[in-house]
């Protein structure tokens, strides 16, 4: 069963009631990091909670604004809709639907910038509005999903190093 979420725009961060923010440096260029993030086959190899990712968009409409994909994680399935796609700089999507009734709005925003020689500063933002019945449990949701995203940041850093030169 799917639960529909509200569509959001790239400026959703300004009004999102909940935000998780991760800033870290990766020992690779923004081009390499973006290549990993834009390749759906890479995600299950570095994101610990990820089972699979499949495109809903035809090949000619992938890797750009408007593209849609389905993500299967240990905690839920999501249909994601890309709302920002700036090659080697930024990608963002919102969840159109989730298999669990967790949020009314949900967006992830990945921002990359060159940092020193051959490094990337990545800012990973997760913005959300929980469904009304879950709002009293926001602290628990932050702990659960914050831990998941925190481990993913470390796993991405390790994956980039492990696959260097591959």
Secondary structure, DSSP 8 states (H G I E B T S, - for coil): --EE-----TTGGGT-SEEEEEEEEESS-HHHHHHHHH-HHHHHHH-TTEEEEEESS-GGG-SSTT-EEEEEESS-EEEEEEEEEETTTEEEEEEEEESSS-EEEEEEEEEEEE-STT-EEEEEEEEEEE-GGGGGGHHHHHHHHHHHHHHHHHHHHHHHHHTTT-
